[in-house]
């Protein structure tokens, strides 16, 4: 691995403290008639319930549905984030929402460092590397920059600025267009650290580590894990037909990943559906269907969407025959689909 500059760690720590600072301000400014529960999104409390359930209604590894009040509720769920939070809570004896704070910092720094390693694979020039890294960390869609300009010249009030950024960039639909926004939710730092570091291990040809971290991502999050699994399998099988070297590794680890995806699908779509409580939960969840209009998509990506499409069309052969850029292309394709 390439040596990581100290400033990368400092950026990771600084950004990790941004949501913590916001929560401190929220706590101080909360009216006496209310209580601030030390999180920024309502779904974070369900993760805490899962973490407690591992010990209170579980077997120290898996847990029952915390919304099922029956004493004999089946123990059928297990995910990495509640497991880590639960054991951290047990070891430290801190209030469980306070356990999120050191977790945010640790995985915030790990996410930052893994992203730096990922970008450094593509750009060897230090200036280009630093600019690309910072753009990924604190970038955004064109509407963010237009909003900033409008706010500076006094055409947009502060309240309007936050409203339109929230509306057009899709945050209301939980759609994060840059890495920085993921720091606002502790689980996202874990999911995206695992996602990025797996890609780094793939490109560095650390085959076993890449497969191990794919397993952890599949265990951590059904959506991000499944997406990473599709990227992993697609990349390895495409590389098997294109690359002259390491073809056995591409085939072997691609097949291993395929077996992992089959196990993942079996657990989520066959085994879990045997339990009526899970089916009821999924029906409830599926009623919430956030959608992103194509206008928001265009506004959010802005000119970068045009650059990306132009690059794919103009330099397709160079992209597909380069190991690193091929992976980036497959990520784009899988994510879009």
Secondary structure as GFF3:
##gff-version 3
##sequence-region A 1 337
A	DSSP	alpha_helix	6	29	.	.	.	ID=ss1
A	DSSP	alpha_helix	44	56	.	.	.	ID=ss2
A	DSSP	beta_strand	63	64	.	.	.	ID=ss3
A	DSSP	beta_strand	75	77	.	.	.	ID=ss4
A	DSSP	alpha_helix	80	92	.	.	.	ID=ss5
A	DSSP	alpha_helix	96	122	.	.	.	ID=ss6
A	DSSP	alpha_helix	126	138	.	.	.	ID=ss7
A	DSSP	alpha_helix	142	152	.	.	.	ID=ss8
A	DSSP	alpha_helix	158	168	.	.	.	ID=ss9
A	DSSP	three_ten_helix	171	173	.	.	.	ID=ss10
A	DSSP	alpha_helix	179	182	.	.	.	ID=ss11
A	DSSP	alpha_helix	186	203	.	.	.	ID=ss12
A	DSSP	alpha_helix	207	220	.	.	.	ID=ss13
A	DSSP	alpha_helix	222	242	.	.	.	ID=ss14
A	DSSP	alpha_helix	247	266	.	.	.	ID=ss15
A	DSSP	pi_helix	267	271	.	.	.	ID=ss16
A	DSSP	three_ten_helix	272	274	.	.	.	ID=ss17
A	DSSP	alpha_helix	276	286	.	.	.	ID=ss18
A	DSSP	alpha_helix	294	301	.	.	.	ID=ss19
A	DSSP	alpha_helix	303	314	.	.	.	ID=ss20
A	DSSP	alpha_helix	316	320	.	.	.	ID=ss21
A	DSSP	alpha_helix	323	336	.	.	.	ID=ss22
###
